Structures are given as C-alpha cells and as structure tokens.
Amino acid sequence: MKLPSHGSNPSHVYRNLNLQVPAALTDFSVNINPLGPPAFIRENWENYFQYIEDYPDPHARELIHSISLKEQLPEEMILAGNGAAQLIFLLGEMLRGEEVLIVEPAFSEYKEALRAFGAAISSLVLDERTGWDLDDRIFPAMRGKKAVFLCSPNNPTGKMYSRDMMLQVINAAAEAGTFIICDEAFLDFAEHAPSFAPYITRYPNIIVLKSVTKMYSLAGLRLGYVLAAPPIAAKLLAKQPHWSVNALAQVIGASCMEDSTHASKTRNYVSEERIRVTSELRKTGFTVYPSSVNFYLIDAPQKEGLYRFLLKKGIVARHTENFNGLDGDYLRFSVKTEEENDLLVHALKEWKTC
Ligand SMILES: Cc1ncc(COP(=O)(O)O)c(C=O)c1O
C-alpha cells in the first residue's frame, strides 16, 4: 500500500489507493487545534495585508523578544524557524555524520533529517506493553551517542514521559556529553506538562523544540522555535536560510506568544472531548490507548481493512505503517469538534457490527 508519510493531504491518500473522494471528508490524520486559529487573526486580517510586500526582518527580532518573554529565557537562546520541521533539519545538519539515537515510535522527520546529513541512526523502540513509556533501556542505548531525539508528549502515542525519568536521562547525557533533543510540539495540549526549557540554563546539553502550528492552527503559515544554549542556537542560525520566518508568521506568532486564553480554552476542550470520545470507543469494543494530548491511538483490526472502510465513509485516519514499533497495527485519530468526533464514533460502531 502506497501511503503518505504524514497526516493531512487526504486527496493524496484517496488517489494512491484508487478510491473515489467522497463529497464530505473529515480529516482525523492532522493534529491541529480543533477550535482553529485564535479569533484575533481573522479580526486583524486586513491589517496583516501590509506585511506581505516587504522582506521580513531576517532576525525576527520582535518575535524572538515575545518568545523570550513567554519562555523566560534570554533572546540568544532562541531561534525561530519555518515550522519546527525546518529546525529539525538544521539539527540534522549540526549532527552530520554523528551517531544519533531516536526513541521510537516517533515523528518521521527526525530520521529523514538525520539521513539527509549522513548520521548513523539507531533506535530504541518502546512498546505497547509498557504503554510506550520510557524505561531503563535508554541508558545503555544512548551510550556513545552525540544526541538523542525524544518527543514528549510523544507523537504518535500521546505518552508523556515523567519529569523524573527525563531528568535522569538528561543527567546521564550531560555527563557523557550527549545532547537531548526534546520535541515539545504538543506540550501545549497537555495539562500539567513538564517542559524542559527551564532546565537548559543548568543543563546546556538540552535542546527543546517547539511548534506554534499545532496549538494556533498555523500549519500553513509555518512557525516553530528552538530553545538551546547560546552557542548551539548560534550554530543553527549560521546554517539557516535568510528570511526563513515570513513576515506574517513573525507578526502573528508574536501575538500568539502573548496569548494564554486560546491555549487554556483549547486544553479544556480537548481534554473533555478526548475523555468523551475515547470512552465511547471503548464501549464499542476498541482498545483505545491513554493519551495526554489532542490525538490517540486505537487498535486496528485487519490493519488496512479498517483504514479503507473509514476512507470510504469520508473519515481519514492516520495510518501507522511508517512508525517503527507500530507497524500499521494501530490507527491514530486527532481530537476534533464534538460533531466530528461523533461521526467517527458512529463509523467505528458500524465497523464493529458489519
Ligand atoms: C512531533 C512533531 N514535531 C514537529 C513537527 C513539525 O511541526 P511544524 O508544523 O512546526 O513544522 C510535527 C508535525 O507534525 C510533529 O508531529
């Protein structure tokens, strides 16, 4: 089966599988805020027009200043990028030819970026029996590595590693001179989530990745940032193409950094909907795995069978064929609006009874 390596872009999925695109589609494969972008963006849309004509500030100074206030870290520890995806590639370049560990299952771009720059990649594959939690196997696995990619809360499992375990890993890595790259792209969606950004001043081997596209529904606009010790941030900046962050992303991103209401409203909504929809699905007999964020995994009986059944009903799940350790045995769904989540529950009930 020829499937895309990411969520989103549903028409690509239908084309590849030779399926007719239904009149109505609901895309559960993309993990962005179900409430959409914050209201201020639409309200100020006319005003943003002025920013498209000139080149953006190549140093994104106002944006960096806003990030610095939000994260309570100095500006020289921040690099903004064209989505976290661009920053992953800059990290890949920094790790050219090095030995790097990826804790999997994980976002596929880590491997893509590391491969592009000839890193020697190894994997620690977590498994379902421990709820995909981080365990002591990480310590021998990271021995001799230049860096470790860790995603918490994890995409695709939704698992958030404990602060204690992460700190043990960070400590061991600091002694060995290993970078710990913590991808916190989905942290904003989780309640009581430990960010490792405040620890960078004490442990300069921590590099934190943030995405603004998920919480603020700006996947098309593109914005992410990295928080790292000043020499690392400077090294990454030196490799970044000029004007990577467009003018609209700079001005809108700066306003997002001042927001707290959209984020907290979203967190509450997502948490309530996730609890509701996952309990409905469990009642229908699916195994639904616990998640701390805006997506979750279910078991996928007959693998491709269920995926295709849903596609024919206009429901696009995220297949898990290209996640090491999941291998297509699960499907991932984002938490969407109540109405959309009900469509999914209905379709999955139908699958169980047909
Ligand atoms: C774990 C993770 N990190 C980073 C990214 C990239 O996000 P961005 O849209 O900011 O490039 C994604 C996108 O899906 C992701 O899932």
The ligand as an SDF file (V2000), in Angstrom:
LIG
                    3D

 16 16  0  0  0  0  0  0  0  0999 V2000
    6.3090   15.7340   16.9480 C   0  0  0  0  0  0  0  0  0  0  0  0
    6.3540   16.7870   15.8920 C   0  0  0  0  0  0  0  0  0  0  0  0
    7.3600   17.6740   15.8970 N   0  0  0  0  0  0  0  0  0  0  0  0
    7.4550   18.6390   14.9710 C   0  0  0  0  0  0  0  0  0  0  0  0
    6.5090   18.7470   13.9700 C   0  0  0  0  0  0  0  0  0  0  0  0
    6.6550   19.8240   12.9460 C   0  0  0  0  0  0  0  0  0  0  0  0
    5.7860   20.8710   13.2320 O   0  0  0  0  0  0  0  0  0  0  0  0
    5.7730   22.1890   12.3860 P   0  0  0  0  0  0  0  0  0  0  0  0
    4.4230   22.2630   11.7520 O   0  0  0  0  0  0  0  0  0  0  0  0
    6.0060   23.2840   13.3820 O   0  0  0  0  0  0  0  0  0  0  0  0
    6.8520   22.1150   11.3810 O   0  0  0  0  0  0  0  0  0  0  0  0
    5.4440   17.8460   13.9130 C   0  0  0  0  0  0  0  0  0  0  0  0
    4.4300   17.9340   12.8530 C   0  0  0  0  0  0  0  0  0  0  0  0
    3.5360   17.1360   12.7370 O   0  0  0  0  0  0  0  0  0  0  0  0
    5.3680   16.8340   14.9020 C   0  0  0  0  0  0  0  0  0  0  0  0
    4.3830   15.9310   14.9000 O   0  0  0  0  0  0  0  0  0  0  0  0
  1  2  1  0
  2  3  1  0
  2 15  2  0
  3  4  2  0
  4  5  1  0
  5  6  1  0
  5 12  2  0
  6  7  1  0
  7  8  1  0
  8  9  2  0
  8 10  1  0
  8 11  1  0
 12 13  1  0
 12 15  1  0
 13 14  2  0
 15 16  1  0
M  END
$$$$
